[in-house]
Amino acid sequence: MNALFTKWKKKSTAYLKALETGLRPKDVISELSDSLLARHTGTCSINTMSIST
């Protein structure tokens, strides 16, 4: 999980450093959150069977 985050962090840092003025903050946040979720899809370390409802 740490390796996935490290790769995402490296890519996201480059993206953030390349930002120019005039962007909407909500768009930047959306892009970052979507890319983080996409990178971690299918790697959930929580056993859903152990969660009581």
Secondary structure, DSSP 8 states (H G I E B T S, - for coil): -HHHHHHHHHHHHHHHHT--TT--HHHHHHHHHHHHHHHHTT---S-GGG---
